[in-house]
């Protein structure tokens, strides 16, 4: 698989792309590219139609880049459709809030611009609130016995 620099003007977005890229997201991708470089190639078919990387393509346009790194793949039309969907769907997952907050705190302590992570202040506040809420959940389980999954010890709050 060879990464090539392809002229932006020669690349064509897939008109039926199902993934939405709001302007705020494109702005964040553009900031990321400016800070870290264009390190993830766009995937194209043999006609230079985007299979994967519409958001990066739009960010490159916003940055007025002339070329971007891309790879060509030889897929059937059905495989390309499935890959477009799969690439976005398979990347969905939950965040480990405590680890996100720990990483953000370390970046802040190093005076690094945490907005480059893509997380908004509102999202981080939600993570922090949810983390605090989860820490108190065990206290709310009064009246229920709990069994330690490691040793089998049964803790009964009524026998404090």
C-alpha positions as a Markdown table, in Angstrom:
| # | Residue | x | y | z |
|---|---|---|---|---|
| 1 | Unk | 0.0 | 0.0 | 0.0 |
| 2 | Unk | 1.6 | 3.2 | -1.2 |
| 3 | Unk | 0.8 | 6.6 | 0.2 |
| 4 | Unk | 0.7 | 9.2 | -2.5 |
| 5 | Unk | 0.3 | 13.0 | -2.5 |
| 6 | Unk | -2.9 | 13.6 | -4.5 |
| 7 | Unk | -4.0 | 17.1 | -5.6 |
| 8 | Unk | -7.1 | 18.2 | -3.7 |
| 9 | Unk | -8.8 | 19.3 | -6.9 |
| 10 | Unk | -8.5 | 15.7 | -8.3 |
| 11 | Unk | -10.3 | 14.1 | -5.3 |
| 12 | Unk | -14.1 | 13.7 | -5.3 |
| 13 | Unk | -16.3 | 13.3 | -2.2 |
| 14 | Unk | -18.7 | 10.4 | -2.3 |
| 15 | Unk | -22.1 | 12.1 | -2.9 |
| 16 | Unk | -24.0 | 9.6 | -0.8 |
| 17 | Unk | -21.7 | 9.8 | 2.2 |
| 18 | Unk | -23.8 | 8.9 | 5.3 |
| 19 | Unk | -21.5 | 10.4 | 7.9 |
| 20 | Unk | -22.2 | 14.1 | 8.8 |
| 21 | Unk | -19.3 | 16.5 | 9.4 |
| 22 | Unk | -20.6 | 19.7 | 11.0 |
| 23 | Unk | -18.5 | 22.8 | 10.6 |
| 24 | Unk | -17.3 | 22.7 | 14.2 |
| 25 | Unk | -15.9 | 19.2 | 13.6 |
| 26 | Unk | -14.2 | 20.3 | 10.4 |
| 27 | Unk | -12.6 | 23.2 | 12.3 |
| 28 | Unk | -11.3 | 20.8 | 15.0 |
| 29 | Unk | -9.9 | 18.4 | 12.3 |
| 30 | Unk | -8.2 | 21.4 | 10.6 |
| 31 | Unk | -6.7 | 22.5 | 14.0 |
| 32 | Unk | -5.5 | 18.9 | 14.5 |
| 33 | Unk | -3.9 | 18.8 | 11.1 |
| 34 | Unk | -2.1 | 22.1 | 11.7 |
| 35 | Unk | -0.8 | 21.0 | 15.0 |
| 36 | Unk | 0.1 | 17.3 | 14.4 |
| 37 | Unk | 0.3 | 17.1 | 10.6 |
| 38 | Unk | -1.8 | 15.2 | 8.0 |
| 39 | Unk | -0.8 | 11.7 | 9.4 |
| 40 | Unk | -3.8 | 9.6 | 8.3 |
| 41 | Unk | -4.2 | 9.2 | 4.6 |
| 42 | Unk | -7.6 | 9.5 | 2.9 |
| 43 | Unk | -8.7 | 6.3 | 1.2 |
| 44 | Unk | -9.7 | 6.6 | -2.5 |
| 45 | Unk | -11.1 | 4.3 | -5.1 |
| 46 | Unk | -9.5 | 4.1 | -8.6 |
| 47 | Unk | -11.6 | 7.1 | -9.7 |
| 48 | Unk | -10.3 | 9.2 | -6.8 |
| 49 | Unk | -13.7 | 9.1 | -5.0 |
| 50 | Unk | -13.3 | 9.2 | -1.2 |
| 51 | Unk | -14.1 | 6.0 | 0.5 |
| 52 | Unk | -12.7 | 7.0 | 3.9 |
| 53 | Unk | -11.6 | 10.5 | 5.0 |
| 54 | Unk | -14.4 | 12.9 | 4.1 |
| 55 | Unk | -13.8 | 15.0 | 7.2 |
| 56 | Unk | -10.0 | 15.2 | 6.6 |
| 57 | Unk | -10.7 | 16.2 | 3.0 |
| 58 | Unk | -13.0 | 19.0 | 4.1 |
| 59 | Unk | -10.4 | 20.2 | 6.6 |
| 60 | Unk | -7.8 | 20.2 | 3.9 |
| 61 | Unk | -10.0 | 22.4 | 1.8 |
| 62 | Unk | -10.5 | 24.7 | 4.8 |
| 63 | Unk | -6.7 | 24.9 | 5.2 |
| 64 | Unk | -6.2 | 25.5 | 1.4 |
| 65 | Unk | -3.9 | 22.6 | 1.1 |
| 66 | Unk | -2.9 | 21.7 | -2.5 |
| 67 | Unk | -2.3 | 18.0 | -1.9 |
| 68 | Unk | -3.1 | 15.5 | 0.8 |
| 69 | Unk | -1.8 | 12.0 | 1.5 |
| 70 | Unk | -4.0 | 9.3 | 0.1 |
| 71 | Unk | -4.0 | 5.6 | -0.7 |
| 72 | Unk | -5.9 | 3.9 | -3.5 |
| 73 | Unk | -7.7 | 0.6 | -2.9 |
| 74 | Unk | -9.3 | -1.8 | -5.4 |
| 75 | Unk | -12.7 | -2.6 | -4.0 |
| 76 | Unk | -16.0 | -3.5 | -5.6 |
| 77 | Unk | -18.7 | -0.9 | -5.4 |
| 78 | Unk | -20.4 | -2.9 | -2.7 |
| 79 | Unk | -17.2 | -3.3 | -0.7 |
| 80 | Unk | -16.5 | 0.4 | -0.9 |
| 81 | Unk | -20.1 | 1.2 | 0.4 |
| 82 | Unk | -19.7 | -1.2 | 3.2 |
| 83 | Unk | -16.2 | 0.1 | 4.1 |
| 84 | Unk | -17.5 | 3.7 | 4.2 |
| 85 | Unk | -20.1 | 2.7 | 6.8 |
| 86 | Unk | -17.9 | 0.3 | 8.7 |
| 87 | Unk | -15.0 | 2.7 | 9.1 |
| 88 | Unk | -17.3 | 5.2 | 10.9 |
| 89 | Unk | -19.4 | 2.7 | 12.8 |
| 90 | Unk | -16.6 | 0.5 | 14.1 |
| 91 | Unk | -14.8 | 3.5 | 15.6 |
| 92 | Unk | -17.8 | 4.3 | 17.9 |
| 93 | Unk | -17.2 | 3.5 | 21.5 |
| 94 | Unk | -17.5 | 4.9 | 25.0 |
| 95 | Unk | -14.8 | 6.9 | 26.7 |
| 96 | Unk | -13.2 | 6.0 | 30.0 |
| 97 | Unk | -14.0 | 9.3 | 31.7 |
| 98 | Unk | -11.5 | 9.1 | 34.5 |
| 99 | Unk | -8.7 | 8.4 | 32.0 |
| 100 | Unk | -9.7 | 11.2 | 29.7 |
| 101 | Unk | -9.8 | 13.6 | 32.7 |
| 102 | Unk | -6.4 | 12.4 | 33.8 |
| 103 | Unk | -4.9 | 12.9 | 30.4 |
| 104 | Unk | -6.5 | 16.4 | 30.0 |
| 105 | Unk | -5.1 | 17.3 | 33.5 |
| 106 | Unk | -1.6 | 16.3 | 32.5 |
| 107 | Unk | -1.8 | 18.3 | 29.3 |
| 108 | Unk | -3.1 | 21.4 | 31.2 |
| 109 | Unk | -0.2 | 21.0 | 33.7 |
| 110 | Unk | 2.2 | 21.0 | 30.7 |
| 111 | Unk | 0.5 | 24.2 | 29.4 |
| 112 | Unk | -0.7 | 22.4 | 26.3 |
| 113 | Unk | -3.7 | 23.7 | 24.4 |
| 114 | Unk | -6.3 | 21.0 | 25.3 |
| 115 | Unk | -8.7 | 22.3 | 22.7 |
| 116 | Unk | -6.5 | 20.4 | 20.2 |
| 117 | Unk | -7.8 | 17.2 | 21.7 |
| 118 | Unk | -11.2 | 17.9 | 20.1 |
| 119 | Unk | -13.0 | 17.9 | 23.5 |
| 120 | Unk | -15.0 | 21.0 | 24.3 |
| 121 | Unk | -15.1 | 22.5 | 27.8 |
| 122 | Unk | -18.7 | 21.4 | 28.0 |
| 123 | Unk | -17.9 | 17.8 | 27.3 |
| 124 | Unk | -15.1 | 17.8 | 29.8 |
| 125 | Unk | -17.4 | 19.2 | 32.4 |
| 126 | Unk | -20.0 | 16.5 | 31.7 |
| 127 | Unk | -17.2 | 13.9 | 32.1 |
| 128 | Unk | -16.2 | 15.4 | 35.4 |
| 129 | Unk | -19.8 | 15.5 | 36.6 |
| 130 | Unk | -20.4 | 11.9 | 35.5 |
| 131 | Unk | -17.2 | 10.8 | 37.2 |
| 132 | Unk | -18.2 | 12.4 | 40.5 |
| 133 | Unk | -21.6 | 10.9 | 40.2 |
| 134 | Unk | -20.2 | 7.4 | 39.7 |
| 135 | Unk | -17.9 | 7.8 | 42.7 |
| 136 | Unk | -21.0 | 8.3 | 44.9 |
| 137 | Unk | -23.0 | 5.4 | 43.5 |
| 138 | Unk | -21.6 | 2.9 | 45.9 |
| 139 | Unk | -22.7 | 5.1 | 48.8 |
| 140 | Unk | -26.3 | 5.1 | 47.4 |
| 141 | Unk | -26.5 | 1.3 | 47.5 |
| 142 | Unk | -27.5 | 1.2 | 51.2 |
| 143 | Unk | -29.4 | -1.8 | 52.2 |
| 144 | Unk | -27.9 | -4.0 | 49.5 |
| 145 | Unk | -25.2 | -6.6 | 50.2 |
| 146 | Unk | -22.2 | -6.5 | 47.9 |
| 147 | Unk | -19.9 | -9.4 | 47.1 |
| 148 | Unk | -16.3 | -8.8 | 46.3 |
| 149 | Unk | -15.6 | -10.5 | 42.9 |
| 150 | Unk | -12.0 | -11.2 | 43.9 |
| 151 | Unk | -12.3 | -12.8 | 47.3 |
| 152 | Unk | -16.0 | -13.5 | 47.7 |
| 153 | Unk | -16.3 | -11.5 | 50.9 |
| 154 | Unk | -19.9 | -10.3 | 51.4 |
| 155 | Unk | -20.3 | -6.8 | 52.7 |
| 156 | Unk | -23.6 | -6.0 | 54.3 |
| 157 | Unk | -24.2 | -2.4 | 54.9 |
| 158 | Unk | -26.7 | -3.0 | 57.7 |
| 159 | Unk | -24.0 | -4.8 | 59.8 |
| 160 | Unk | -21.6 | -1.8 | 59.7 |
